[in-house]
Amino acid sequence: MRKLLTLIAFSFGLIAVPTMADAPALDVTLYKIPQCTCCEDYADYLRQNGFTVTVKTTYQLPAMSRAAGVPDAFHGCHLSFIDGYAVSGHVPVTTINRLLSERPDIKGITLAGMPLGSPGMNGVKTNPFEIYAVGEGEPTLYAVE
């Protein structure tokens, strides 16, 4: 009987089910060069996944990426800062959520370049996305999506 009453209460909206929308959104600051449009698409992707995103343009992206611990060969086309971590490039939100959940002792993660089919990029995904952890020393593979 209790299960039936609970089911009825859910059906009529008398019991609220927590959703991602109920959780406070994490603030993201995304830096991009002024001409880039895929970065805006990536910002929209993050917003659709529960983040609050502020986009700022800069001509200092390479220097900012290096300062965030991302080696030149691993730069993405934009750089985000999320809850104390740098996120470079079109990193899927599943990997960002894993980073924020595990909280490893790294500076951040990167998906180098602008891979086709990655979040915010047009085209068809042709290879798995290799996301690297960056910080002190050489980057190490963090996730493959």
Number of C-alpha atoms within 10 A of each C-alpha: 6 7 8 9 10 12 14 13 13 13 10 9 10 11 12 9 8 8 7 10 10 9 9 10 14 12 15 22 17 23 23 24 17 11 8 12 12 18 25 16 16 22 23 16 18 20 17 10 14 17 20 17 22 13 15 13 14 13 11 11 18 19 11 15 24 13 12 21 23 30 18 12 8 21 22 23 21 28 26 24 17 20 12 11 20 25 29 28 28 31 26 18 15 12 16 17 11 13 20 14 9 9 13 12 11 15 17 25 29 28 24 23 15 19 22 16 15 21 21 23 17 13 10 10 12 10 11 11 19 15 25 22 24 25 19 11 8 12 19 13 13 15 19 12 12
